[in-house]
Amino acid sequence: MTDKASDTIDFGYKKVAKNAKQGLVADVFHSVAGKYDVMNDVMSFGIHRLWKRYTIDCSGVRAGQKVLDIAGGTGDLTEQFSRRVGPQGEVVLADINNSMLSVGRDRLRNRGIVGNVSYVQANAEELPFADDTFDIITIAFGLRNVTDKSKALASMLRVLKPGGRLLVLEFSKPTHEMLNQAYDFYSFNVLPKMGQLIAGDADSYQYLAESIRMHPDQDTLKGMMEAVGFEQVSYDNLTGGIVALHRGYKF
């Protein structure tokens, strides 16, 4: 007998067939790709730039290293990694969504980022790279949209070099109840209206707000990383836990 519950998964607050989620998420990001950077600045009041800068600083990236930026979108992290690894290093910007990848490629080329950056359309659950390839892997605000998060984490572990590290930057659970209540109000009453006004798409931003609430909290994600084989897993809460940066190592 088939367990029907196991055939469905969360898409925001809705339950959808597992094999449908990837396409539904793709539709969201096809819709928002053109206004993605503007909306990030508006939604976070620019603070997302500080979260990403902290992620870069915590990566320990050095000249000559090879970096994979999963769900790299419009290339914020890739740009900084490219400058830090230098001409002897390499950065791969990977994203499952071709619209986001195209925006990121154009944006980085317009900024003069060429030579040490390549672009790959890839599913985080089945990364098309050899074992033990990358010194550093990052995924920023992308893991919550993955259908099978544990499978994606295991795929990241496989392509990470021994001694390498994974950094997961993602929305998480605020640590104070008053902040949590204010964040809920903002997410469900203000954010979709911003999405409609700026991007002409309230529904996609409603989904994004819901997807944040359905994402595992800090300790649950830490346990998921440990379960697939990451070691010395830790996390830092940023902006009161609205965002968390998880780190794990492969030895």
C-alpha positions in Angstrom: 0.0 0.0 0.0 1.4 3.4 -0.9 1.7 6.0 1.9 0.1 9.0 0.3 1.5 11.4 2.9 5.0 10.4 1.7 4.1 11.4 -1.8 3.5 15.0 -0.9 5.6 17.9 0.4 5.2 21.5 1.6 5.0 24.3 -1.0 4.6 27.1 1.4 1.6 26.2 3.5 0.1 24.0 0.7 0.7 20.3 0.3 1.7 19.4 -3.3 3.0 16.3 -5.0 6.8 15.9 -4.5 7.3 15.7 -8.2 5.5 19.0 -8.7 7.4 21.2 -6.2 10.4 21.8 -8.4 8.3 23.2 -11.2 6.2 25.4 -8.9 9.4 26.8 -7.3 10.8 27.4 -10.8 7.7 29.4 -11.7 8.2 31.6 -8.6 11.7 32.5 -9.5 11.0 32.9 -13.2 8.5 35.5 -12.1 10.7 37.4 -9.7 14.2 37.1 -11.4 14.1 40.5 -13.0 13.3 42.4 -9.7 15.2 40.0 -7.4 18.0 42.3 -6.3 15.7 45.3 -5.8 13.3 43.2 -3.7 16.1 41.9 -1.6 17.2 45.4 -0.7 13.6 46.5 0.0 12.6 43.4 2.0 15.6 43.3 4.2 16.3 47.1 4.3 19.7 46.3 2.8 20.7 44.1 5.7 21.0 41.0 3.4 24.3 42.5 2.2 25.7 42.4 5.7 24.5 38.7 6.1 26.3 37.8 2.9 29.4 39.7 3.8 29.5 37.8 7.1 29.2 34.5 5.2 32.1 35.4 3.0 34.2 36.3 6.0 33.3 33.1 7.8 34.2 31.0 4.7 37.9 31.5 5.2 38.3 31.6 1.4 41.8 32.0 0.1 43.5 32.7 -3.2 43.5 29.7 -5.6 40.6 27.9 -4.0 37.6 26.4 -5.8 34.2 27.5 -4.6 30.7 26.4 -5.4 27.9 28.9 -4.9 24.6 26.9 -5.0 21.4 28.7 -5.7 23.7 31.6 -6.5 21.0 33.6 -8.2 22.1 37.0 -9.2 25.7 36.4 -8.0 26.2 38.5 -4.8 28.4 35.8 -3.2 30.0 34.7 -6.4 31.2 38.3 -7.1 33.0 38.5 -3.8 34.4 35.0 -4.0 35.7 35.7 -7.5 37.7 38.7 -6.2 39.1 36.7 -3.3 40.1 33.5 -5.1 41.9 35.5 -7.8 43.0 34.3 -11.2 44.3 31.0 -10.0 41.0 30.1 -8.3 37.6 29.2 -9.6 34.0 30.0 -8.6 31.0 28.0 -10.0 27.7 29.8 -9.8 25.0 27.1 -9.9 21.3 27.6 -9.9 18.4 25.3 -10.9 16.5 28.2 -12.4 17.7 29.4 -15.8 16.1 32.8 -15.4 18.0 33.5 -12.2 21.2 32.1 -13.8 20.8 34.4 -16.8 20.3 37.5 -14.6 23.3 36.5 -12.5 25.6 35.9 -15.6 24.6 39.3 -17.2 25.0 41.2 -13.9 28.5 39.8 -13.2 29.7 40.3 -16.7 28.5 43.9 -16.6 30.6 44.3 -13.4 33.7 42.9 -15.1 33.6 39.5 -13.3 35.0 37.2 -16.0 37.8 34.6 -16.3 37.4 32.7 -13.0 33.6 32.3 -12.9 31.6 29.6 -14.6 27.8 29.0 -14.7 26.0 25.7 -14.3 22.3 25.0 -14.3 22.1 22.3 -11.6 19.8 20.7 -9.1 21.3 20.8 -5.6 20.0 17.3 -5.0 22.1 15.9 -7.8 25.1 18.1 -8.3 26.9 17.3 -11.6 30.4 17.5 -10.2 33.0 14.8 -9.3 33.6 13.8 -5.7 36.0 15.9 -3.6 36.0 18.9 -6.0 35.4 22.1 -3.9 37.1 23.7 -1.0 34.1 25.8 -0.1 30.4 25.4 -0.8 27.7 28.0 0.0 24.0 28.1 -0.4 22.3 31.3 0.5 18.5 31.6 0.8 18.1 28.5 -1.4 17.9 25.4 0.8 14.3 26.1 1.9 13.2 25.8 -1.7 14.8 22.4 -2.3 12.4 19.4 -2.4 14.6 16.9 -0.5 16.9 18.9 1.7 18.8 15.9 3.2 19.5 14.6 -0.3 20.9 18.0 -1.3 23.0 18.2 1.8 24.4 14.7 1.1 25.2 15.8 -2.5 27.0 18.8 -1.2 29.1 16.7 1.2 30.0 14.4 -1.7 31.5 17.1 -3.9 33.3 18.9 -1.0 37.0 18.2 -0.6 38.1 16.6 2.7 38.9 19.6 5.0 36.4 21.7 3.1 33.4 23.5 4.6 29.7 24.1 3.8 28.0 27.4 4.7 24.2 27.5 4.7 22.8 31.0 5.0 19.0 30.9 5.4 16.0 32.5 7.1 15.4 30.8 10.4 13.5 31.1 13.7 13.7 34.4 15.6 14.9 33.9 19.1 12.6 36.4 20.8 8.8 36.1 20.8 8.1 39.8 20.3 10.5 39.8 17.3 8.8 36.7 16.0 5.4 38.4 16.1 6.7 41.5 14.4 8.4 39.5 11.8 5.2 37.5 11.1 3.2 40.7 10.7 5.8 42.1 8.3 6.0 38.9 6.3 2.4 38.3 5.7 0.9 41.9 5.7 3.7 44.0 4.2 5.9 41.7 2.1 3.2 40.5 -0.4 2.1 44.1 -1.0 5.7 45.1 -1.7 5.9 42.2 -4.1 2.8 43.4 -5.9 4.0 47.1 -6.0 7.6 46.5 -7.1 7.6 43.1 -8.9 3.9 42.9 -9.9 3.6 39.6 -8.1 2.1 39.3 -4.6 1.6 35.5 -4.8 5.3 34.7 -5.2 6.2 36.7 -2.2 3.4 35.2 -0.2 5.0 31.8 -1.0 8.4 33.0 0.0 7.1 34.2 3.4 5.3 30.8 3.9 8.4 28.9 2.8 10.5 30.6 5.5 8.0 29.5 8.2 8.1 25.9 6.9 11.9 25.7 6.9 13.6 23.7 9.7 14.7 25.8 12.7 18.3 26.2 13.7 18.8 23.0 15.7 16.8 20.9 13.3 18.9 22.0 10.4 22.1 21.4 12.4 20.9 17.8 13.1 20.1 17.3 9.4 23.6 18.3 8.4 25.1 16.0 11.0 22.9 13.1 9.9 24.3 13.2 6.4 27.9 13.3 7.6 29.0 16.9 8.2 31.2 17.3 11.3 31.8 20.2 13.8 28.4 21.7 12.7 27.6 25.0 14.3 25.4 28.0 13.6 25.3 31.8 14.3 22.1 33.6 14.7 22.0 36.9 12.8 19.5 39.7 13.4 17.9 37.9 16.3 17.6 34.6 14.5 15.7 36.0 11.5 18.6 34.5 9.6 21.1 31.8 10.7 24.5 30.8 9.2 25.2 27.1 9.6 28.7 25.8 9.1 29.8 22.2 8.7 33.0 20.4 7.7 34.0 17.3 5.8 36.9 15.4 7.2 
